[in-house]
Amino acid sequence: MTELTQLSISEAKRLLENKECSALELTQAHLAAIDQASDLNAFSVQTPDLARKMAAASDKRRSEGQVGLLEGIPIGVKDLFCTKGVKSTSCSHILDGFVPPYESTVSANLFAQGAVMIGKTNMDEFAMGSANTNSYEGPVKNPYKRTSDGAQVVPGGSSGGSAAAVSAYLCMGALGSDTGGSVRQPASFCGNVGVKPTYGRCSRWGMIAFASSLDQAGVFARSVDDSALILEAICGHDAKDSTSSTKEIPPFSKHVTADVKGKRIGVPKEYHQEGMPEQIEKLWQQGIEWLKAAGAEIVDISLPHTKYALPVYYIIAPAEASSNLARYDGVRYGLRVAPQGCSLDDMYELTRSQGFGDEVKRRIMIGTYVLSAGYYDAYYKKAQRIRTLIARDFEEAFGKVDAIVTPTTPTPAFAFGEKQDPLTMYLNDVFTVPASLAGLPGMSVPVGYSDDGLPLGLQIISNRFDEVGMFNVAKTLEEAAQFESKIKGVAA
């Protein structure tokens, strides 16, 4: 049974097609792996009975000749996607016991293509965090450990549960969400492929909101081909989401090649950060050499407003969060703290103070401050103007190049407790935030290891709606790097 968890999605599809295994057997193998790796805390909600039921239904459909893109494939679903009849809390105490009567569009698309939900993956509360230590369900552990001292390292965030689950062979792929890097950063830390599509490619309907102008569904997988397949399954226009794009979805999985001959690849000078570990600089240069060898032309570019991206993000995202999270008041759903005799105002205050974690409260306070009458023009309005300039930088760059390659993160995964202050945590997103602000597609592909045996990824950013071009650059890097996971089955 363990061998079934080691398969790629393409290999599993072949076995299922040839009747060498059933969807139910594939699901059982992954459920057993989850039980053995419970120490990772990758899942906030396990759904074994539902998974078996979905797998059995998949086997029945296959016998009748109905085969979806992901027929019978076990997939993890990040806890901020509302799943009908299954607890969905965004790993927050304030949504305790919330069971949606509806399905998010992205998860509905996934299931319509035959995927089996193996469980809901753990995450930072309301997707706010870079280490997956802010979850009400407890922290997630990275399947990797540092070789020098054996230290347990974080999986990254906010989609750390999804990244850890895919890396530890607990599911074949997983849904994540990326607001400022929450798919790409954990993918790099855990040694798998993480994709954030163009803003609008995936519907946000049924996602528990953090920052509406930035949130976008994304995917995790162990290969570029597998990630293209999952992305193809979840994308599409949705009339229920006004920001959903009507652009046609190309069959991503059929267009993935390692052909970058004649493509112009940009290398932004602003991503050479002072104090960045030499091993990351080296790997970046190695990636550039691999692309050169494959026939790409390397072009030095400048994205001059990059230095403002982080402060701009940490003004806009908390502002939108303070507005989105105002709905959690103890009245309609979730937690209600209302001692006998308390007033309505007391109930609001008690529910929100006990229901939200420290990081969420911090961001609500920042957001409320920058939206307040005296500071709206000085902070929020100015941040929106600079966001436009950041997007314009990319627009000008894509007039000269087809894709951009950068490191995904400024450091490898760090140990629990090493980066305690919020500002240092926020710096983890320095390379991923600019593409999010511009609404561009970005992905991380694993290309090597740090001196401490921890995975490192390179980020590919492409022009709006050019996911195909992005996948092709990623495939070229993947083939050149020949990255091999050091995780064999479940974590030790």
C-alpha positions as CSV (number, residue, x, y, z in Angstrom):
1,M,0.0,0.0,0.0
2,T,2.9,2.4,0.8
3,E,4.1,2.3,-2.8
4,L,0.8,3.8,-4.0
5,T,1.5,7.0,-2.1
6,Q,4.8,7.4,-4.0
7,L,3.2,7.7,-7.4
8,S,2.9,10.9,-9.4
9,I,-0.6,11.9,-10.5
10,S,0.2,10.8,-14.1
11,E,1.4,7.4,-12.9
12,A,-1.6,6.9,-10.7
13,K,-4.0,7.8,-13.6
14,R,-2.2,5.2,-15.7
15,L,-2.7,2.5,-13.0
16,L,-6.3,3.4,-12.5
17,E,-6.9,3.3,-16.3
18,N,-5.2,-0.1,-16.6
19,K,-7.3,-1.4,-13.6
20,E,-4.0,-2.2,-11.7
21,C,-5.5,-0.4,-8.6
22,S,-8.8,1.2,-7.7
23,A,-9.5,4.7,-6.5
24,L,-10.6,3.1,-3.2
25,E,-7.2,1.4,-2.8
26,L,-5.4,4.6,-3.6
27,T,-7.4,6.5,-1.1
28,Q,-6.9,3.8,1.6
29,A,-3.1,4.0,1.1
30,H,-3.1,7.8,1.7
31,L,-5.5,7.6,4.7
32,A,-3.0,5.1,6.3
33,A,-0.1,7.4,5.5
34,I,-2.0,10.3,7.2
35,D,-2.4,8.2,10.3
36,Q,1.3,7.4,10.4
37,A,2.3,11.0,10.0
38,S,-0.1,12.6,12.5
39,D,2.8,14.2,14.2
40,L,3.1,16.7,11.3
41,N,-0.4,18.0,12.1
42,A,-0.8,18.7,8.3
43,F,-4.6,18.2,8.5
44,S,-7.1,20.2,10.5
45,V,-10.0,18.0,9.6
46,Q,-9.7,14.4,8.4
47,T,-12.5,13.0,6.3
48,P,-11.8,9.3,5.9
49,D,-15.5,8.2,5.5
50,L,-16.2,10.9,3.0
51,A,-12.9,10.1,1.1
52,R,-13.9,6.4,0.9
53,K,-17.4,7.3,-0.3
54,M,-15.9,9.7,-3.0
55,A,-13.4,7.0,-4.1
56,A,-16.1,4.4,-4.4
57,A,-18.2,6.8,-6.5
58,S,-15.1,7.4,-8.7
59,D,-14.6,3.7,-9.3
60,K,-18.3,3.4,-10.3
61,R,-18.0,6.4,-12.7
62,R,-14.8,4.9,-14.3
63,S,-16.6,1.5,-14.8
64,E,-19.3,3.5,-16.7
65,G,-16.7,5.3,-18.9
66,Q,-17.0,8.7,-17.1
67,V,-13.4,9.8,-16.4
68,G,-12.5,13.3,-15.2
69,L,-9.1,15.0,-15.3
70,L,-8.4,13.9,-11.7
71,E,-10.6,10.8,-11.5
72,G,-9.8,9.0,-8.2
73,I,-6.9,11.2,-7.2
74,P,-6.6,12.0,-3.5
75,I,-6.3,15.7,-2.9
76,G,-6.0,17.9,0.2
77,V,-8.1,21.0,0.5
78,K,-6.9,24.0,2.5
79,D,-9.3,24.9,5.3
80,L,-10.3,28.3,3.9
81,F,-12.2,26.6,1.1
82,C,-15.8,26.1,2.2
83,T,-16.7,22.4,1.7
84,K,-20.4,21.5,1.9
85,G,-21.2,19.4,5.1
86,V,-17.5,19.5,6.3
87,K,-16.3,21.8,9.0
88,S,-14.5,24.9,7.5
89,T,-13.0,27.3,9.9
90,S,-9.9,28.8,8.2
91,C,-8.2,27.4,11.4
92,S,-9.7,30.1,13.5
93,H,-11.4,29.8,16.9
94,I,-14.0,32.4,15.9
95,L,-15.5,30.0,13.3
96,D,-15.7,27.1,15.7
97,G,-18.2,24.5,14.5
98,F,-19.0,26.3,11.2
99,V,-20.2,23.7,8.6
100,P,-21.0,25.4,5.3
101,P,-24.3,24.4,3.5
102,Y,-22.5,25.2,0.1
103,E,-19.3,24.3,-1.8
104,S,-16.6,26.7,-2.9
105,T,-16.4,27.0,-6.7
106,V,-12.8,25.9,-6.8
107,S,-13.4,22.7,-4.7
108,A,-16.6,22.0,-6.7
109,N,-14.6,22.2,-9.9
110,L,-12.0,19.9,-8.4
111,F,-14.6,17.3,-7.4
112,A,-16.4,17.6,-10.8
113,Q,-13.2,16.3,-12.3
114,G,-13.2,13.2,-10.1
115,A,-10.8,14.3,-7.3
116,V,-11.2,12.7,-3.9
117,M,-11.0,15.0,-0.8
118,I,-8.7,13.3,1.7
119,G,-9.1,16.0,4.3
120,K,-8.9,19.7,5.1
121,T,-5.3,20.9,5.5
122,N,-4.1,23.0,8.4
123,M,-3.1,26.7,7.8
124,D,-2.3,29.9,9.5
125,E,-5.5,31.5,10.9
126,F,-7.3,33.3,8.1
127,A,-4.2,32.8,5.9
128,M,-2.2,35.3,8.0
129,G,1.3,34.0,8.5
130,S,4.6,32.7,7.0
131,A,5.3,29.7,9.2
132,N,2.0,28.0,9.9
133,T,2.4,28.7,13.6
134,N,-0.7,30.9,13.9
135,S,-3.3,28.1,13.5
136,Y,-5.9,27.5,16.2
137,E,-5.4,23.8,15.4
138,G,-1.7,24.0,16.4
139,P,1.5,24.4,14.3
140,V,2.3,22.3,11.3
141,K,5.8,20.6,11.0
142,N,7.8,20.5,7.9
143,P,8.7,16.9,6.9
144,Y,12.3,18.1,6.5
145,K,14.7,18.7,9.4
146,R,18.0,20.6,9.5
147,T,20.9,18.2,9.0
148,S,23.4,20.2,11.1
149,D,21.4,20.1,14.4
150,G,18.3,18.0,13.6
151,A,16.1,21.1,14.3
152,Q,12.5,20.8,13.4
153,V,11.8,23.5,10.8
154,V,8.5,25.3,9.8
155,P,6.7,24.4,6.6
156,G,6.1,28.1,5.6
157,G,2.7,29.7,5.5
158,S,-0.1,30.2,5.3
159,S,-0.7,27.0,3.2
160,G,1.8,25.0,5.3
161,G,-0.5,22.1,5.9
162,S,-1.0,21.6,2.1
163,A,2.7,21.9,1.4
164,A,3.7,19.5,4.2
165,A,1.0,17.0,3.2
166,V,2.2,16.8,-0.4
167,S,5.8,16.7,0.6
168,A,5.2,13.8,3.0
169,Y,3.2,11.8,0.5
170,L,-0.1,12.2,2.4
171,C,-1.9,13.3,-0.7
172,M,-1.0,13.6,-4.4
173,G,-1.8,17.3,-4.6
174,A,-3.4,20.0,-2.6
175,L,-5.3,23.2,-2.8
176,G,-3.8,26.3,-1.3
177,S,-4.4,30.0,-1.5
178,D,-1.9,32.8,-2.2
179,T,-2.4,36.3,-1.0
180,G,1.2,37.5,-0.8
181,G,3.2,34.2,-1.3
182,S,1.2,31.7,0.7
183,V,1.6,29.0,-1.9
184,R,5.0,29.8,-3.3
185,Q,6.9,30.2,0.0
186,P,5.7,27.0,1.7
187,A,6.3,25.1,-1.6
188,S,9.9,26.3,-1.5
189,F,10.3,25.4,2.2
190,C,8.8,21.9,1.7
191,G,10.4,21.0,-1.7
192,N,7.4,20.9,-3.9
193,V,5.9,22.8,-6.8
194,G,3.5,25.6,-5.9
195,V,1.5,27.7,-8.4
196,K,-0.4,30.9,-8.0
197,P,-2.3,31.7,-11.2
198,T,-3.2,35.1,-12.6
199,Y,-5.6,37.0,-10.3
200,G,-9.1,36.1,-11.7
201,R,-8.2,32.7,-13.2
202,C,-9.9,31.0,-10.2
203,S,-13.1,32.0,-8.6
204,R,-12.9,33.3,-5.0
205,W,-16.5,32.4,-4.3
206,G,-16.7,30.2,-1.2
207,M,-13.1,31.1,-0.1
208,I,-13.0,32.5,3.4
209,A,-11.7,36.0,2.6
210,F,-8.5,37.6,3.9
211,A,-7.7,40.4,1.3
212,S,-10.1,40.3,-1.6
213,S,-8.0,42.2,-4.2
214,L,-5.1,39.8,-3.6
215,D,-6.5,36.3,-2.6
216,Q,-6.2,33.7,-5.3
217,A,-6.5,29.9,-5.2
218,G,-3.4,28.0,-6.0
219,V,-2.1,24.4,-6.1
220,F,0.6,22.2,-4.7
221,A,2.0,19.0,-6.4
222,R,5.3,17.1,-6.6
223,S,6.0,17.9,-10.3
224,V,5.3,20.7,-12.8
225,D,3.1,18.3,-14.9
226,D,0.9,17.4,-11.9
227,S,0.5,21.0,-10.9
228,A,-0.6,22.0,-14.4
229,L,-3.2,19.2,-14.3
230,I,-4.7,20.4,-11.0
231,L,-4.7,24.0,-12.0
232,E,-6.5,23.1,-15.3
233,A,-9.2,21.3,-13.2
234,I,-9.9,24.3,-10.9
235,C,-9.8,27.3,-13.2
236,G,-12.8,28.8,-15.0
237,H,-15.2,31.7,-15.1
238,D,-17.7,32.0,-12.3
239,A,-20.7,34.4,-12.5
240,K,-20.8,34.4,-8.7
241,D,-17.4,36.2,-8.5
242,S,-17.2,39.6,-10.2
243,T,-13.4,39.4,-10.4
244,S,-13.5,36.1,-12.2
245,S,-12.0,36.2,-15.7
246,T,-13.9,35.2,-18.8
247,K,-10.7,34.3,-20.6
248,E,-10.7,30.8,-22.1
249,I,-8.7,28.2,-20.0
250,P,-6.1,26.5,-22.2
251,P,-5.5,22.8,-21.4
252,F,-2.4,23.6,-19.3
253,S,-1.4,19.9,-18.9
254,K,-1.2,19.4,-22.7
255,H,1.1,22.4,-23.3
256,V,3.8,21.7,-20.7
257,T,7.1,21.3,-22.5
258,A,10.7,22.2,-21.6
259,D,11.1,24.3,-24.7
260,V,12.4,27.8,-23.9
261,K,14.5,28.3,-27.1
262,G,14.5,31.9,-28.1
263,K,12.6,33.0,-25.0
264,R,13.8,36.1,-23.1
265,I,14.1,35.5,-19.4
266,G,14.4,38.6,-17.1
267,V,16.6,38.8,-14.1
268,P,15.7,41.7,-11.9
269,K,18.6,43.5,-10.1
270,E,16.4,44.5,-7.2
271,Y,16.1,40.8,-6.1
272,H,19.8,40.7,-5.1
273,Q,19.1,41.3,-1.4
274,E,21.8,42.4,1.0
275,G,22.6,39.6,3.4
276,M,20.9,36.9,1.3
277,P,22.7,33.5,1.9
278,E,25.3,32.7,-0.7
279,Q,23.7,29.3,-1.4
280,I,20.5,31.0,-2.6
281,E,22.5,33.4,-4.9
282,K,24.4,30.4,-6.3
283,L,21.3,28.4,-7.0
284,W,19.8,31.4,-8.7
285,Q,22.8,31.7,-10.9
286,Q,22.7,28.0,-11.6
287,G,19.1,28.3,-12.7
288,I,20.1,31.1,-15.1
289,E,22.8,28.9,-16.6
290,W,20.3,26.0,-17.0
291,L,18.0,28.3,-18.9
292,K,20.8,29.7,-21.1
293,A,21.9,26.1,-21.9
294,A,18.3,25.4,-23.0
295,G,18.4,28.2,-25.5
296,A,16.9,31.1,-23.6
297,E,18.3,34.6,-23.7
298,I,19.0,36.1,-20.3
299,V,18.1,39.8,-20.0
300,D,18.9,42.1,-17.0
301,I,15.9,44.1,-16.0
302,S,14.9,46.5,-13.3
303,L,11.7,46.6,-11.2
304,P,12.5,49.9,-9.4
305,H,9.4,50.0,-7.1
306,T,10.1,46.5,-5.7
307,K,11.6,48.0,-2.5
308,Y,8.1,49.4,-1.7
309,A,6.2,46.2,-2.3
310,L,6.4,44.9,1.3
311,P,5.2,48.0,3.0
312,V,2.5,48.5,0.4
313,Y,1.3,44.9,0.9
314,Y,1.2,45.3,4.7
315,I,-1.0,48.4,4.3
316,I,-3.4,47.1,1.7
317,A,-3.8,43.5,2.9
318,P,-4.6,44.4,6.6
319,A,-6.9,47.2,5.4
320,E,-9.0,44.7,3.4
321,A,-8.7,42.1,6.2
322,S,-10.1,44.6,8.8
323,S,-13.1,45.1,6.5
324,N,-13.6,41.4,5.6
325,L,-13.3,40.2,9.2
326,A,-15.8,42.7,10.6
327,R,-18.5,40.1,9.8
328,Y,-17.3,37.8,12.6
329,D,-19.3,39.2,15.5
330,G,-20.9,36.2,17.3
331,V,-24.3,36.9,15.8
332,R,-24.8,34.6,12.8
333,Y,-22.3,31.8,13.0
334,G,-19.2,30.4,14.7
335,L,-18.1,31.3,18.2
336,R,-20.4,33.4,20.5
337,V,-19.1,34.6,23.9
338,A,-22.1,36.1,25.7
339,P,-22.1,35.6,29.5
340,Q,-25.6,36.1,31.0
341,G,-26.6,39.7,31.3
342,C,-23.9,41.1,29.0
343,S,-24.8,43.8,26.4
344,L,-24.6,43.4,22.6
345,D,-21.4,45.5,22.6
346,D,-19.9,43.3,25.3
347,M,-20.7,40.2,23.2
348,Y,-19.0,41.7,20.2
349,E,-15.9,42.6,22.2
350,L,-15.7,39.2,24.1
351,T,-16.3,37.1,21.0
352,R,-13.7,38.9,18.8
353,S,-11.1,39.2,21.6
354,Q,-11.3,35.5,22.4
355,G,-12.1,34.3,18.9
356,F,-9.2,35.9,17.0
357,G,-5.5,35.0,17.5
358,D,-2.7,37.5,18.1
359,E,-1.6,37.9,14.4
360,V,-5.2,38.4,13.2
361,K,-5.8,41.0,15.8
362,R,-2.6,42.7,14.9
363,R,-3.6,42.9,11.2
364,I,-7.1,44.1,12.0
365,M,-5.7,46.9,14.1
366,I,-3.2,47.9,11.4
367,G,-5.9,47.8,8.8
368,T,-8.4,49.8,10.9
369,Y,-5.7,52.4,11.6
370,V,-4.7,52.9,7.9
371,L,-8.4,53.2,6.9
372,S,-9.2,55.7,9.6
373,A,-10.2,59.3,8.7
374,G,-6.9,60.9,9.7
375,Y,-4.7,58.4,7.9
376,Y,-6.6,57.1,4.9
377,D,-4.9,59.5,2.4
378,A,-1.5,59.2,4.0
379,Y,-1.3,55.4,4.1
380,Y,-4.0,53.5,2.2
381,K,-4.5,55.8,-0.8
382,K,-0.7,56.3,-1.2
383,A,-0.2,52.5,-1.0
384,Q,-2.7,52.0,-3.8
385,R,-0.9,54.5,-6.0
386,I,2.4,52.7,-5.4
387,R,0.8,49.4,-6.2
388,T,-0.1,50.9,-9.6
389,L,3.6,51.8,-10.1
390,I,4.7,48.2,-9.1
391,A,2.3,46.8,-11.7
392,R,3.6,49.2,-14.3
393,D,7.2,48.1,-13.6
394,F,6.1,44.6,-14.5
395,E,4.2,45.8,-17.5
396,E,7.3,47.5,-18.9
397,A,9.5,44.5,-18.1
398,F,7.1,42.1,-20.0
399,G,7.5,44.4,-23.0
400,K,11.1,43.1,-23.1
401,V,11.0,39.6,-21.6
402,D,8.7,36.5,-21.7
403,A,9.2,35.5,-18.0
404,I,11.2,36.5,-14.9
405,V,13.2,34.2,-12.7
406,T,14.1,35.0,-9.0
407,P,14.6,33.1,-5.8
408,T,11.3,32.2,-4.1
409,T,12.5,33.0,-0.6
410,P,15.4,34.9,1.0
411,T,16.3,32.0,3.3
412,P,15.7,28.3,3.6
413,A,13.0,27.1,6.2
414,F,13.8,28.2,9.7
415,A,13.4,26.4,13.0
416,F,10.5,27.0,15.3
417,G,11.1,30.0,17.5
418,E,13.9,31.5,15.4
419,K,11.9,34.3,13.9
420,Q,9.5,35.5,16.6
421,D,8.9,39.2,15.8
422,P,6.3,40.0,13.2
423,L,8.5,42.2,11.1
424,T,11.1,39.5,10.6
425,M,8.3,37.1,9.7
426,Y,6.9,39.6,7.1
427,L,10.3,39.7,5.4
428,N,9.8,36.1,4.3
429,D,7.4,37.4,1.6
430,V,9.9,39.9,0.1
431,F,10.2,38.0,-3.3
432,T,6.6,36.8,-3.6
433,V,4.6,39.9,-2.7
434,P,5.4,42.1,-5.9
435,A,3.7,39.6,-8.3
436,S,0.7,39.4,-6.0
437,L,0.3,43.1,-5.9
438,A,0.4,43.1,-9.8
439,G,-2.0,40.2,-10.1
440,L,0.5,38.2,-12.0
441,P,0.9,34.4,-12.1
442,G,3.9,33.0,-10.2
443,M,5.2,29.6,-9.2
444,S,8.0,28.0,-7.2
445,V,9.8,25.0,-8.4
446,P,12.3,23.0,-6.2
447,V,15.9,23.1,-7.7
448,G,18.2,22.1,-4.9
449,Y,19.1,22.0,-1.2
450,S,20.7,24.3,1.3
451,D,23.9,23.4,3.1
452,D,21.6,22.2,5.9
453,G,19.7,19.8,3.7
454,L,16.6,21.9,3.3
455,P,14.8,22.4,0.0
456,L,15.3,25.7,-2.0
457,G,13.1,26.9,-4.9
458,L,13.3,29.3,-7.7
459,Q,10.3,31.5,-8.6
460,I,9.0,32.0,-12.1
461,I,6.8,35.0,-12.8
462,S,5.1,35.5,-16.2
463,N,2.8,38.0,-17.8
464,R,-1.0,38.0,-17.0
465,F,-2.7,34.9,-18.3
466,D,0.5,33.3,-19.6
467,E,0.5,30.3,-17.2
468,V,1.6,28.1,-20.2
469,G,4.8,30.1,-20.7
470,M,5.5,30.0,-16.9
471,F,5.0,26.2,-16.8
472,N,7.5,25.8,-19.7
473,V,10.2,27.7,-17.9
474,A,9.5,25.7,-14.7
475,K,9.6,22.4,-16.7
476,T,13.0,23.4,-18.1
477,L,14.4,24.2,-14.6
478,E,12.8,20.9,-13.2
479,E,14.5,18.8,-15.9
480,A,17.8,20.5,-15.4
481,A,17.8,20.4,-11.6
482,Q,16.6,16.8,-11.3
483,F,15.5,17.6,-7.8
484,E,14.9,14.4,-5.7
485,S,12.9,14.4,-2.5
486,K,14.7,13.2,0.6
487,I,11.4,12.3,2.2
488,K,10.7,8.6,1.6
489,G,7.1,8.1,2.6
490,V,6.0,9.6,5.9
491,A,8.2,11.8,8.2
492,A,10.4,10.2,10.7
